[in-house]
Amino acid sequence: MEIILEYGSFLLITGCVFGFFMAWGIGANDVANAMGTSVGARALTLFQAILVACIFEFAGAYLAGGEVTSTIRKDIIDPNILSGSPDLLVYGMLSSLLAAGTWLLIASYKGWPVSTTHSIVGAIVGFAAVGISMDAVVWNKVTTIISSWVVSPLMAGTISFLIFKSVQILILDTEDPFANAKKFVPGYMFLVGFVIAMVTFLKGLKHVGLDLSFQQSLLFSSAFGVVIALLGTAFLKGVDNSSKQRGDVVFDGVERVFAVLMVFTACAMAFAHGSNDVANAVGPLAAVANIVQSGGEIAAKSSMPWWILLLGGSGIVAGLIMLGYRVIETVGRNITELTPSRGFAAELAAATTVVLASGTGLPISTTHTLVGAVLGVGLARGISAVNARVVGKIILSWIITLPVGAGLSILFFFIFKAIFS
């Protein structure tokens, strides 16, 4: 307790620096893979994708990311065990932020899309199990999180496979693809509007006082889907069937129709992602801030000050601008070749998976979901359309995320303990 009172300001400033670093890692890795499909499909240029992500990720993180965050991220630690030693929890949260941020920096530099949730979970489990006691970890929660390695990509891959197959049957493989695109794409636009609204209502807006039931969310999302379909239909009237150059690719009228659709999907996905995943950076920081400001008390819940959300949103934007292009390249171009129709199928599948997981309580990883969706689109065109070497590297990086996060966190935890004890 004396350590908290004596070094409180220093610990809080350190927490802010590490929290910004972790948010920077989320921007460089997680946000980048969310934008990767749009860039890979040439629906957006790299500059446009970064601009869209900066605006909508920040808006999502700041406006809808303020859920009353549990002091212990993901309920992985039993707070009762630590009630007599708040300094250990502060060291642990600082170590977790620094460890997860370090791993995300390495992974982003290598262009590996890894799970930020798994990075922070591995880090918290590491310091708690080794630095405090094995009993401090709620192991059944950890097992549930690990199961999402399989659940997320399989679910998203299956959905994206089915969506792209429907696009092939209804539009691409018909006698008049352009006419069919104009006929069926408003239906897909309804789906996009509906699914993205569901993501936002279920996972975002409860943070700003709009806690809607599942039935209310369904009703509002359906209305939102209809509005988007009507707007999209008006938009499509301006698209003709001529071929135009986009980057290094020439698109026909059909793909240009899907490119219009993908711009909206990218904006909405960025908002939903920002509101959901900013908690990986600000959750542990909120815990440190509350312990320091209360003089050492560990609360069951901790409020989320506005300045922490601002710090998290700013870190996300900085990471995306500085290093995001490497992961964008991996997800958008190296797994399989994407066009707007394929990229749309992947993004819609990823968003649908998040909605289904929210509704059923299944564990989910945004990164694994997106990569699985891109894989599903690739496999819909045959196994040869997927770059097996790149996929192998990505899966290996997923497997080592938890142990690397845990190992780094244990190291940093004992360094902090040695410095302050």
MIZADO-438179 format. One record per residue (C-alpha): x, y, z; residue in one letter; residue number from 1. Coordinates in steps of 0.1 Angstrom, whole numbers, plus 5000, padded with zeros to 4 digits. Last residue first. Example, Ala and Ser with C-alpha at 12.3 -4.5 7.8 and 13.67 -1.06 7.14 Angstrom:
2
SITE; 5137; 4989; 5071; s; 2
SITE; 5123; 4955; 5078; a; 1
end
This chain:
421
SITE; 5106; 4964; 4964; s; 421
SITE; 5100; 4989; 4936; f; 420
SITE; 5128; 4980; 4911; i; 419
SITE; 5128; 4942; 4919; a; 418
SITE; 5090; 4940; 4915; k; 417
SITE; 5091; 4959; 4883; f; 416
SITE; 5118; 4936; 4869; i; 415
SITE; 5099; 4905; 4882; f; 414
SITE; 5068; 4916; 4863; f; 413
SITE; 5088; 4925; 4831; f; 412
SITE; 5101; 4889; 4828; l; 411
SITE; 5067; 4873; 4837; i; 410
SITE; 5050; 4895; 4811; s; 409
SITE; 5076; 4886; 4784; l; 408
SITE; 5070; 4849; 4790; g; 407
SITE; 5032; 4852; 4791; a; 406
SITE; 5030; 4872; 4758; g; 405
SITE; 5053; 4847; 4741; v; 404
SITE; 5033; 4818; 4755; p; 403
SITE; 5000; 4832; 4743; l; 402
SITE; 5011; 4845; 4709; t; 401
SITE; 5031; 4813; 4699; i; 400
SITE; 5001; 4795; 4684; i; 399
SITE; 4988; 4825; 4665; w; 398
SITE; 5023; 4832; 4650; s; 397
SITE; 5024; 4795; 4638; l; 396
SITE; 4989; 4799; 4622; i; 395
SITE; 5001; 4831; 4603; i; 394
SITE; 5033; 4814; 4591; k; 393
SITE; 5014; 4784; 4578; g; 392
SITE; 4989; 4807; 4560; v; 391
SITE; 5018; 4825; 4543; v; 390
SITE; 5032; 4791; 4531; r; 389
SITE; 4998; 4778; 4520; a; 388
SITE; 4991; 4807; 4496; n; 387
SITE; 4955; 4801; 4487; v; 386
SITE; 4941; 4800; 4452; a; 385
SITE; 4954; 4764; 4447; s; 384
SITE; 4928; 4751; 4472; i; 383
SITE; 4899; 4761; 4449; g; 382
SITE; 4880; 4793; 4442; r; 381
SITE; 4858; 4789; 4473; a; 380
SITE; 4890; 4782; 4491; l; 379
SITE; 4902; 4818; 4487; g; 378
SITE; 4869; 4832; 4500; v; 377
SITE; 4872; 4809; 4531; g; 376
SITE; 4908; 4819; 4536; l; 375
SITE; 4898; 4856; 4537; v; 374
SITE; 4871; 4847; 4562; a; 373
SITE; 4895; 4828; 4584; g; 372
SITE; 4919; 4857; 4584; v; 371
SITE; 4891; 4881; 4594; l; 370
SITE; 4878; 4858; 4622; t; 369
SITE; 4913; 4850; 4635; h; 368
SITE; 4920; 4887; 4638; t; 367
SITE; 4886; 4896; 4655; t; 366
SITE; 4891; 4868; 4680; s; 365
SITE; 4859; 4853; 4694; i; 364
SITE; 4846; 4834; 4724; p; 363
SITE; 4810; 4822; 4719; l; 362
SITE; 4783; 4840; 4739; g; 361
SITE; 4755; 4831; 4715; t; 360
SITE; 4744; 4865; 4704; g; 359
SITE; 4779; 4880; 4706; s; 358
SITE; 4793; 4851; 4686; a; 357
SITE; 4766; 4854; 4660; l; 356
SITE; 4773; 4891; 4656; v; 355
SITE; 4811; 4887; 4654; v; 354
SITE; 4807; 4859; 4628; t; 353
SITE; 4784; 4882; 4608; t; 352
SITE; 4811; 4909; 4608; a; 351
SITE; 4838; 4885; 4596; a; 350
SITE; 4814; 4870; 4569; a; 349
SITE; 4805; 4905; 4556; l; 348
SITE; 4842; 4914; 4554; e; 347
SITE; 4852; 4882; 4536; a; 346
SITE; 4823; 4883; 4511; a; 345
SITE; 4831; 4920; 4504; f; 344
SITE; 4867; 4912; 4497; g; 343
SITE; 4857; 4885; 4472; r; 342
SITE; 4834; 4909; 4453; s; 341
SITE; 4859; 4937; 4456; p; 340
SITE; 4887; 4915; 4442; t; 339
SITE; 4911; 4896; 4464; l; 338
SITE; 4941; 4874; 4455; e; 337
SITE; 4948; 4850; 4483; t; 336
SITE; 4969; 4850; 4515; i; 335
SITE; 4995; 4876; 4504; n; 334
SITE; 4974; 4905; 4492; r; 333
SITE; 4949; 4919; 4517; g; 332
SITE; 4959; 4900; 4548; v; 331
SITE; 4997; 4902; 4544; t; 330
SITE; 4998; 4937; 4528; e; 329
SITE; 4975; 4952; 4555; i; 328
SITE; 4998; 4936; 4581; v; 327
SITE; 5028; 4955; 4567; r; 326
SITE; 5008; 4988; 4560; y; 325
SITE; 4999; 4992; 4597; g; 324
SITE; 5033; 5004; 4608; l; 323
SITE; 5033; 5042; 4613; m; 322
SITE; 4997; 5052; 4603; i; 321
SITE; 4980; 5022; 4620; l; 320
SITE; 5000; 5026; 4652; g; 319
SITE; 4993; 5063; 4655; a; 318
SITE; 4955; 5058; 4650; v; 317
SITE; 4954; 5031; 4677; i; 316
SITE; 4974; 5052; 4701; g; 315
SITE; 4951; 5082; 4697; s; 314
SITE; 4920; 5060; 4704; g; 313
SITE; 4936; 5046; 4735; g; 312
SITE; 4947; 5080; 4749; l; 311
SITE; 4912; 5094; 4742; l; 310
SITE; 4896; 5064; 4759; l; 309
SITE; 4919; 5070; 4789; i; 308
SITE; 4910; 5107; 4789; w; 307
SITE; 4873; 5100; 4791; w; 306
SITE; 4877; 5081; 4825; p; 305
SITE; 4865; 5044; 4824; m; 304
SITE; 4850; 5033; 4857; s; 303
SITE; 4865; 5003; 4874; s; 302
SITE; 4846; 4973; 4886; k; 301
SITE; 4854; 4948; 4914; a; 300
SITE; 4874; 4976; 4931; a; 299
SITE; 4910; 4970; 4943; i; 298
SITE; 4918; 4997; 4968; e; 297
SITE; 4954; 5011; 4968; g; 296
SITE; 4951; 5049; 4972; g; 295
SITE; 4918; 5052; 4953; s; 294
SITE; 4935; 5071; 4925; q; 293
SITE; 4964; 5046; 4922; v; 292
SITE; 4940; 5015; 4921; i; 291
SITE; 4916; 5033; 4897; n; 290
SITE; 4944; 5043; 4873; a; 289
SITE; 4960; 5009; 4873; v; 288
SITE; 4927; 4991; 4865; a; 287
SITE; 4918; 5017; 4838; a; 286
SITE; 4952; 5010; 4822; l; 285
SITE; 4945; 4972; 4822; p; 284
SITE; 4912; 4978; 4804; g; 283
SITE; 4925; 5006; 4781; v; 282
SITE; 4946; 4985; 4758; a; 281
SITE; 4925; 4954; 4752; n; 280
SITE; 4894; 4976; 4757; a; 279
SITE; 4901; 4994; 4724; v; 278
SITE; 4890; 4962; 4708; d; 277
SITE; 4852; 4966; 4708; n; 276
SITE; 4845; 5003; 4700; s; 275
SITE; 4873; 5005; 4675; g; 274
SITE; 4862; 4973; 4658; h; 273
SITE; 4826; 4985; 4654; a; 272
SITE; 4838; 5018; 4639; f; 271
SITE; 4863; 5002; 4616; a; 270
SITE; 4838; 4976; 4604; m; 269
SITE; 4813; 5004; 4596; a; 268
SITE; 4838; 5024; 4575; c; 267
SITE; 4852; 4993; 4557; a; 266
SITE; 4817; 4980; 4549; t; 265
SITE; 4807; 5014; 4534; f; 264
SITE; 4837; 5014; 4511; v; 263
SITE; 4831; 4977; 4503; m; 262
SITE; 4797; 4983; 4487; l; 261
SITE; 4810; 5009; 4462; v; 260
SITE; 4838; 4984; 4453; a; 259
SITE; 4811; 4957; 4448; f; 258
SITE; 4795; 4978; 4420; v; 257
SITE; 4829; 4984; 4406; r; 256
SITE; 4835; 4946; 4405; e; 255
SITE; 4804; 4942; 4383; v; 254
SITE; 4812; 4972; 4360; g; 253
SITE; 4846; 4957; 4350; d; 252
SITE; 4877; 4964; 4370; f; 251
SITE; 4913; 4969; 4355; v; 250
SITE; 4940; 4962; 4381; v; 249
SITE; 4973; 4980; 4390; d; 248
SITE; 4956; 5007; 4410; g; 247
SITE; 4920; 5009; 4398; r; 246
SITE; 4917; 5012; 4360; q; 245
SITE; 4881; 5013; 4346; k; 244
SITE; 4859; 4989; 4326; s; 243
SITE; 4825; 5002; 4314; s; 242
SITE; 4793; 4987; 4327; n; 241
SITE; 4780; 5019; 4342; d; 240
SITE; 4778; 5029; 4379; v; 239
SITE; 4757; 5061; 4386; g; 238
SITE; 4725; 5041; 4393; k; 237
SITE; 4744; 5021; 4419; l; 236
SITE; 4743; 5050; 4444; f; 235
SITE; 4705; 5052; 4444; a; 234
SITE; 4704; 5014; 4450; t; 233
SITE; 4729; 5018; 4478; g; 232
SITE; 4708; 5045; 4495; l; 231
SITE; 4678; 5022; 4494; l; 230
SITE; 4698; 4992; 4507; a; 229
SITE; 4714; 5013; 4534; i; 228
SITE; 4679; 5025; 4546; v; 227
SITE; 4666; 4989; 4546; v; 226
SITE; 4696; 4977; 4566; g; 225
SITE; 4691; 5004; 4592; f; 224
SITE; 4654; 4994; 4596; a; 223
SITE; 4665; 4958; 4601; s; 222
SITE; 4692; 4969; 4626; s; 221
SITE; 4666; 4988; 4646; f; 220
SITE; 4643; 4958; 4649; l; 219
SITE; 4671; 4932; 4655; l; 218
SITE; 4687; 4955; 4682; s; 217
SITE; 4653; 4959; 4699; q; 216
SITE; 4649; 4921; 4700; q; 215
SITE; 4685; 4916; 4714; f; 214
SITE; 4678; 4942; 4741; s; 213
SITE; 4692; 4977; 4738; l; 212
SITE; 4716; 4993; 4763; d; 211
SITE; 4720; 5028; 4749; l; 210
SITE; 4739; 5045; 4777; g; 209
SITE; 4771; 5054; 4759; v; 208
SITE; 4788; 5020; 4765; h; 207
SITE; 4757; 5001; 4755; k; 206
SITE; 4764; 5016; 4720; l; 205
SITE; 4792; 4992; 4711; g; 204
SITE; 4789; 4955; 4713; k; 203
SITE; 4753; 4946; 4706; l; 202
SITE; 4742; 4978; 4689; f; 201
SITE; 4774; 4982; 4669; t; 200
SITE; 4777; 4945; 4658; v; 199
SITE; 4739; 4945; 4650; m; 198
SITE; 4742; 4977; 4629; a; 197
SITE; 4771; 4960; 4610; i; 196
SITE; 4750; 4929; 4603; v; 195
SITE; 4719; 4948; 4592; f; 194
SITE; 4737; 4973; 4570; g; 193
SITE; 4758; 4945; 4554; v; 192
SITE; 4727; 4923; 4549; l; 191
SITE; 4707; 4952; 4533; f; 190
SITE; 4737; 4959; 4511; m; 189
SITE; 4737; 4922; 4500; y; 188
SITE; 4701; 4926; 4490; g; 187
SITE; 4709; 4959; 4472; p; 186
SITE; 4736; 4938; 4454; v; 185
SITE; 4710; 4915; 4439; f; 184
SITE; 4695; 4934; 4410; k; 183
SITE; 4724; 4957; 4401; k; 182
SITE; 4748; 4927; 4402; a; 181
SITE; 4723; 4907; 4381; n; 180
SITE; 4724; 4934; 4354; a; 179
SITE; 4762; 4934; 4355; f; 178
SITE; 4765; 4896; 4355; p; 177
SITE; 4744; 4890; 4324; d; 176
SITE; 4748; 4853; 4314; e; 175
SITE; 4754; 4842; 4350; t; 174
SITE; 4786; 4830; 4367; d; 173
SITE; 4794; 4862; 4385; l; 172
SITE; 4759; 4872; 4398; i; 171
SITE; 4736; 4848; 4415; l; 170
SITE; 4758; 4816; 4415; i; 169
SITE; 4791; 4834; 4421; q; 168
SITE; 4777; 4858; 4447; v; 167
SITE; 4761; 4828; 4465; s; 166
SITE; 4794; 4809; 4465; k; 165
SITE; 4810; 4841; 4479; f; 164
SITE; 4785; 4841; 4508; i; 163
SITE; 4789; 4804; 4515; l; 162
SITE; 4827; 4805; 4516; f; 161
SITE; 4826; 4836; 4537; s; 160
SITE; 4803; 4819; 4562; i; 159
SITE; 4825; 4787; 4564; t; 158
SITE; 4857; 4808; 4568; g; 157
SITE; 4841; 4830; 4595; a; 156
SITE; 4830; 4799; 4616; m; 155
SITE; 4862; 4780; 4611; l; 154
SITE; 4884; 4811; 4618; p; 153
SITE; 4867; 4821; 4650; s; 152
SITE; 4860; 4786; 4666; v; 151
SITE; 4895; 4771; 4663; v; 150
SITE; 4916; 4798; 4680; w; 149
SITE; 4884; 4806; 4700; s; 148
SITE; 4890; 4775; 4721; s; 147
SITE; 4920; 4793; 4737; i; 146
SITE; 4896; 4819; 4752; i; 145
SITE; 4874; 4792; 4767; t; 144
SITE; 4904; 4775; 4782; t; 143
SITE; 4915; 4808; 4798; v; 142
SITE; 4880; 4812; 4814; k; 141
SITE; 4882; 4777; 4828; n; 140
SITE; 4916; 4786; 4843; w; 139
SITE; 4905; 4815; 4865; v; 138
SITE; 4941; 4824; 4875; v; 137
SITE; 4950; 4834; 4910; a; 136
SITE; 4951; 4797; 4920; d; 135
SITE; 4983; 4793; 4900; m; 134
SITE; 5000; 4819; 4923; s; 133
SITE; 5013; 4854; 4923; i; 132
SITE; 5043; 4860; 4899; g; 131
SITE; 5041; 4826; 4880; v; 130
SITE; 5003; 4822; 4874; a; 129
SITE; 4994; 4859; 4876; a; 128
SITE; 5023; 4872; 4855; f; 127
SITE; 5017; 4847; 4827; g; 126
SITE; 4979; 4847; 4827; v; 125
SITE; 4979; 4885; 4823; i; 124
SITE; 5004; 4884; 4794; a; 123
SITE; 4987; 4855; 4776; g; 122
SITE; 4954; 4874; 4779; v; 121
SITE; 4970; 4906; 4765; i; 120
SITE; 4984; 4888; 4735; s; 119
SITE; 4953; 4867; 4730; h; 118
SITE; 4931; 4898; 4728; t; 117
SITE; 4956; 4914; 4704; t; 116
SITE; 4952; 4884; 4681; s; 115
SITE; 4980; 4881; 4655; v; 114
SITE; 4982; 4893; 4619; p; 113
SITE; 5019; 4887; 4610; w; 112
SITE; 5035; 4914; 4589; g; 111
SITE; 5070; 4909; 4605; k; 110
SITE; 5070; 4945; 4618; y; 109
SITE; 5034; 4939; 4630; s; 108
SITE; 5044; 4907; 4649; a; 107
SITE; 5074; 4924; 4666; i; 106
SITE; 5054; 4955; 4676; l; 105
SITE; 5025; 4933; 4687; l; 104
SITE; 5048; 4913; 4709; w; 103
SITE; 5062; 4944; 4725; t; 102
SITE; 5027; 4958; 4731; g; 101
SITE; 5016; 4926; 4748; a; 100
SITE; 5046; 4926; 4771; a; 99
SITE; 5044; 4963; 4780; l; 98
SITE; 5006; 4961; 4786; l; 97
SITE; 5009; 4929; 4806; s; 96
SITE; 5039; 4942; 4827; s; 95
SITE; 5020; 4974; 4836; l; 94
SITE; 4990; 4952; 4846; m; 93
SITE; 5012; 4929; 4866; g; 92
SITE; 5031; 4957; 4884; y; 91
SITE; 4997; 4973; 4893; v; 90
SITE; 4983; 4939; 4905; l; 89
SITE; 5014; 4933; 4926; l; 88
SITE; 5010; 4969; 4942; d; 87
SITE; 4974; 4961; 4951; p; 86
SITE; 4986; 4934; 4976; s; 85
SITE; 4959; 4926; 5002; g; 84
SITE; 4931; 4925; 4977; s; 83
SITE; 4951; 4903; 4953; l; 82
SITE; 4934; 4869; 4961; i; 81
SITE; 4900; 4886; 4960; n; 80
SITE; 4906; 4899; 4925; p; 79
SITE; 4904; 4864; 4909; d; 78
SITE; 4923; 4868; 4876; i; 77
SITE; 4911; 4860; 4841; i; 76
SITE; 4879; 4880; 4844; d; 75
SITE; 4883; 4891; 4807; k; 74
SITE; 4906; 4920; 4819; r; 73
SITE; 4907; 4923; 4857; i; 72
SITE; 4893; 4956; 4867; t; 71
SITE; 4861; 4949; 4847; s; 70
SITE; 4855; 4977; 4823; t; 69
SITE; 4825; 5000; 4826; v; 68
SITE; 4820; 5002; 4789; e; 67
SITE; 4836; 5033; 4774; g; 66
SITE; 4844; 5022; 4738; g; 65
SITE; 4814; 5037; 4721; a; 64
SITE; 4823; 5073; 4715; l; 63
SITE; 4861; 5072; 4719; y; 62
SITE; 4870; 5038; 4705; a; 61
SITE; 4843; 5039; 4677; g; 60
SITE; 4852; 5075; 4667; a; 59
SITE; 4889; 5067; 4667; f; 58
SITE; 4884; 5036; 4646; e; 57
SITE; 4861; 5056; 4623; f; 56
SITE; 4883; 5085; 4616; i; 55
SITE; 4917; 5068; 4616; c; 54
SITE; 4903; 5037; 4598; a; 53
SITE; 4889; 5058; 4569; v; 52
SITE; 4921; 5078; 4565; l; 51
SITE; 4943; 5046; 4567; i; 50
SITE; 4920; 5030; 4541; a; 49
SITE; 4922; 5061; 4518; q; 48
SITE; 4960; 5062; 4520; f; 47
SITE; 4963; 5024; 4513; l; 46
SITE; 4939; 5028; 4483; t; 45
SITE; 4904; 5016; 4488; l; 44
SITE; 4883; 4991; 4468; a; 43
SITE; 4916; 4977; 4456; r; 42
SITE; 4906; 4942; 4468; a; 41
SITE; 4938; 4941; 4489; g; 40
SITE; 4931; 4975; 4503; v; 39
SITE; 4895; 4967; 4514; s; 38
SITE; 4905; 4932; 4527; t; 37
SITE; 4935; 4946; 4547; g; 36
SITE; 4914; 4973; 4566; m; 35
SITE; 4905; 4949; 4595; a; 34
SITE; 4940; 4934; 4592; n; 33
SITE; 4955; 4969; 4598; a; 32
SITE; 4932; 4976; 4627; v; 31
SITE; 4945; 4945; 4645; d; 30
SITE; 4982; 4949; 4638; n; 29
SITE; 4995; 4985; 4637; a; 28
SITE; 4965; 5000; 4654; g; 27
SITE; 4964; 4973; 4682; i; 26
SITE; 5002; 4978; 4687; g; 25
SITE; 4997; 5016; 4691; w; 24
SITE; 4970; 5008; 4717; a; 23
SITE; 4996; 4987; 4735; m; 22
SITE; 5021; 5016; 4734; f; 21
SITE; 4995; 5041; 4745; f; 20
SITE; 4987; 5018; 4775; g; 19
SITE; 5025; 5015; 4782; f; 18
SITE; 5029; 5053; 4783; v; 17
SITE; 4997; 5057; 4804; c; 16
SITE; 5007; 5030; 4828; g; 15
SITE; 5041; 5047; 4832; t; 14
SITE; 5023; 5080; 4841; i; 13
SITE; 5001; 5061; 4866; l; 12
SITE; 5031; 5043; 4882; l; 11
SITE; 5050; 5076; 4885; f; 10
SITE; 5020; 5093; 4901; s; 9
SITE; 5014; 5065; 4925; g; 8
SITE; 5050; 5061; 4937; y; 7
SITE; 5046; 5069; 4974; e; 6
SITE; 5009; 5061; 4979; l; 5
SITE; 5011; 5029; 4958; i; 4
SITE; 5044; 5018; 4974; i; 3
SITE; 5029; 5024; 5009; e; 2
SITE; 5000; 5000; 5000; m; 1
end
